[in-house]
Amino acid sequence: MAEQQVVEKIPQPDERAVRRRLTVEIWIVLGLSLGRSAMYAVVNIIDRLTAGPALGDQTTTLNPTLSPRPWLDLTYQGLAILFALMPVALALYLLSANGRSAVRRIGLTFARPLRDLGVGVGLAALIGLPGLGLYAIARAMGFAVQVQASALDAYWWTVPMLILLALKNALLEEVVAVGYLMERLRDLKWREPYIVVASAALRGSYHLYQGWGALLGNFVMGLVFSEYYRRKRRVMPLVIAHTVMDTVVFVGYSLLPAHVRDSLHLS
């Protein structure tokens, strides 16, 4: 007589357990990346507001030199980029559960290169030009610190490194703050307007160390970018737009003469 095999069914977790797990997952990913930056930005703005000098008289540097020796500076910069992208890898890995392609899920693909490039450059112009104007106004009103976009010394690798730093910022912010966060909040059944605002608020929060103008400007940028993602479900144009904007700022700052930067309130 053939033995009957009894197959035990594995109980499926209830909806509350799934929601709890996803919530914890979001906090872990953000705690390792942009959420951590947001907390430091809040502490930093408190430090600046209580330090004594007016906010408009203070300075922050986005891309500092990490060593006076060129080869060590290059090494440190490369390692900083590598480890800053680990949360991106983690977010994509988590989104790829059950065999799903995370890059296809959030539209981080090269399936539409020309269209994505056109949209990305258009978004960069739409956000970047008004953003520079807002920064100048905020500086004039004392609501923003003086931002030095680059303090790297002039080496053969300076411009390529600034472009890589721009790409790193774009991947980290657009994949985590837009693609990952919006997908996970959708999994948690959040309403669409709340998802858009949450993504934009996160983007604004981790730029607070630059002043109130940066908080407002990046919140508005976040609304535009997250609304685009909500409609199109493609993060690649946002990565392109962000990379273009940061490259123009980083490389342009390093190439502008000092008197031009002074006239633009950039140094």
C-alpha positions in Angstrom: 0.0 0.0 0.0 1.5 3.3 -1.1 2.3 5.7 1.7 0.3 8.8 1.6 2.3 12.0 1.8 0.9 14.7 3.9 1.8 18.1 2.7 1.6 20.8 5.4 0.4 24.1 4.3 2.5 27.0 5.4 0.3 29.6 7.0 0.3 32.9 5.2 1.0 36.0 7.3 -2.0 38.3 7.9 -2.2 41.8 6.4 -1.2 43.5 9.7 2.0 41.4 9.9 2.9 42.3 6.3 2.2 46.0 6.9 4.3 45.9 10.1 7.2 44.3 8.3 7.1 46.8 5.4 7.0 49.7 7.8 10.0 48.4 9.7 11.7 47.8 6.4 11.1 51.4 5.3 12.6 52.8 8.5 15.7 50.6 8.2 16.3 51.6 4.6 15.8 55.3 5.4 17.8 55.0 8.6 20.8 53.8 6.5 20.4 56.5 3.9 18.3 59.6 3.5 16.4 59.4 6.8 19.8 59.5 8.6 20.7 62.6 6.5 17.5 64.2 7.4 18.1 63.8 11.1 21.6 65.2 10.8 20.2 68.1 8.7 17.7 69.0 11.5 20.4 68.9 14.1 22.7 70.9 11.8 20.1 73.7 11.3 19.5 73.9 15.0 23.3 74.2 15.5 23.4 77.0 12.8 20.5 78.9 14.3 22.0 78.9 17.8 25.7 79.3 16.9 25.6 83.1 16.8 26.3 84.3 13.3 23.3 84.9 11.1 22.3 82.0 8.8 23.2 84.0 5.7 26.7 84.5 7.0 27.4 80.8 7.3 28.9 78.4 4.8 28.5 74.8 3.8 30.6 72.8 1.4 29.0 70.0 -0.7 32.1 68.2 -2.1 35.0 68.8 0.2 38.5 67.5 -0.3 39.1 64.4 1.8 42.9 64.3 1.8 45.6 66.7 0.8 47.3 63.9 -1.1 45.8 63.5 -4.6 45.8 59.7 -4.8 44.3 59.4 -1.3 41.7 62.0 -2.1 40.8 60.1 -5.2 40.6 56.8 -3.2 38.5 58.3 -0.5 36.1 59.9 -2.9 35.7 56.7 -4.8 35.0 54.7 -1.6 32.5 57.4 -0.4 30.6 57.0 -3.7 30.7 53.2 -3.5 29.3 52.9 0.1 26.8 55.7 -0.4 25.2 53.5 -3.2 24.8 50.5 -0.9 21.3 51.7 0.3 20.4 51.9 -3.4 21.4 48.3 -3.9 19.5 47.3 -0.7 16.4 49.1 -1.9 16.5 47.5 -5.3 17.1 44.1 -3.7 14.1 44.5 -1.4 11.9 45.6 -4.2 12.9 42.5 -6.2 11.2 40.1 -3.7 9.4 37.1 -5.3 11.6 37.3 -8.4 10.3 40.6 -9.6 12.7 42.9 -11.4 13.2 46.0 -9.3 14.7 48.1 -12.1 11.7 47.4 -14.3 9.3 47.9 -11.5 10.5 51.5 -10.9 11.6 52.2 -14.5 15.3 52.4 -13.9 16.0 50.9 -17.4 17.4 52.1 -20.7 14.2 50.9 -22.6 13.5 54.5 -23.8 16.8 56.3 -23.9 16.0 59.2 -26.1 12.6 59.9 -24.5 14.1 59.6 -21.0 16.9 61.9 -22.0 14.6 64.5 -23.4 12.3 64.4 -20.3 15.3 64.5 -18.0 16.9 67.5 -19.6 13.5 69.2 -19.7 12.9 68.6 -16.0 16.4 69.8 -15.2 15.6 73.1 -16.9 12.2 73.3 -15.3 13.6 72.8 -11.8 17.2 74.0 -12.1 16.7 77.6 -13.4 14.0 78.6 -10.9 16.0 76.8 -8.2 19.0 79.0 -8.8 16.7 82.1 -8.7 15.2 80.9 -5.4 18.6 80.3 -4.0 19.7 83.9 -4.9 16.6 85.3 -3.3 17.0 83.2 -0.2 20.6 84.3 0.1 19.7 88.0 -0.3 17.1 87.6 2.4 19.4 85.7 4.8 17.4 82.5 4.6 20.1 80.3 3.1 23.7 79.6 3.9 26.4 80.2 1.4 26.8 77.0 -0.5 30.2 76.0 -1.9 29.4 73.4 -4.5 32.9 72.0 -4.7 36.2 72.3 -2.7 38.1 69.7 -4.6 41.6 70.7 -5.7 42.3 70.9 -9.4 43.5 67.5 -10.6 43.0 65.5 -13.8 40.3 63.6 -12.2 38.4 66.5 -10.6 35.7 67.0 -13.3 35.1 63.2 -13.8 34.8 62.8 -10.0 32.3 65.7 -9.8 30.2 64.0 -12.5 30.3 60.7 -10.6 29.3 62.6 -7.4 26.4 64.1 -9.3 25.3 60.6 -10.5 25.7 59.2 -7.0 23.4 61.8 -5.6 20.9 61.2 -8.4 20.8 57.5 -7.9 20.6 57.7 -4.1 17.8 60.3 -4.0 15.7 59.2 -6.9 15.8 55.5 -6.3 15.3 55.7 -2.5 13.2 58.8 -2.0 11.0 58.3 -5.1 11.1 54.8 -6.5 11.5 52.7 -3.4 9.6 54.9 -0.9 6.6 55.5 -3.2 6.4 51.8 -4.1 6.5 50.8 -0.5 3.9 53.4 0.6 1.7 52.1 -2.2 2.2 48.6 -0.9 1.0 50.0 2.5 -2.2 51.3 0.7 -1.4 54.9 1.3 -3.5 57.4 -0.7 -1.7 58.8 -3.8 -1.6 62.5 -2.7 -0.1 61.4 0.7 2.6 59.4 -1.1 3.6 62.3 -3.2 3.8 64.7 -0.3 5.8 62.2 1.8 8.4 61.7 -0.9 8.7 65.5 -1.3 8.9 66.1 2.4 11.7 63.6 2.7 13.6 65.4 -0.1 13.2 68.7 1.5 14.2 67.5 5.0 17.6 66.3 4.2 18.5 69.6 2.4 17.6 71.6 5.5 21.2 72.1 6.5 21.5 74.5 3.6 18.7 76.8 5.0 15.0 77.4 4.7 15.3 78.2 1.0 16.8 74.8 0.3 14.0 73.2 2.3 11.3 74.9 0.3 13.0 74.5 -3.1 13.7 70.8 -2.7 10.2 70.2 -1.4 8.8 71.8 -4.6 11.2 69.8 -6.7 10.1 66.7 -4.8 6.4 67.4 -5.6 7.2 67.7 -9.3 9.5 64.6 -9.4 7.2 62.4 -7.3 4.1 63.4 -9.3 5.9 62.6 -12.5 6.8 59.1 -11.1 3.2 58.6 -9.9 2.0 59.2 -13.4 4.7 57.4 -15.4 6.3 54.9 -13.0 9.8 55.7 -14.5 12.6 56.9 -12.3 15.3 57.0 -15.1 14.2 60.5 -16.3 14.5 61.7 -12.7 18.0 60.3 -12.4 19.0 62.0 -15.6 17.5 65.3 -14.5 19.1 65.2 -11.1 22.5 64.3 -12.6 22.3 67.1 -15.1 21.4 69.7 -12.5 24.1 68.6 -10.0 26.7 68.3 -12.8 26.0 71.9 -13.9 26.3 73.2 -10.4 29.3 71.1 -9.3 31.4 71.5 -12.5 30.2 75.0 -13.2 31.1 76.1 -9.7 34.6 74.7 -10.0 35.2 76.4 -13.4 33.7 79.8 -12.7 36.2 82.6 -11.8 36.0 83.8 -8.2 34.6 87.2 -9.1 31.7 85.6 -11.0 30.9 83.4 -8.0 31.0 86.4 -5.8 28.5 88.2 -8.0 26.1 85.2 -7.8 26.5 84.9 -4.0 28.1 81.5 -4.5 31.4 82.2 -2.7 
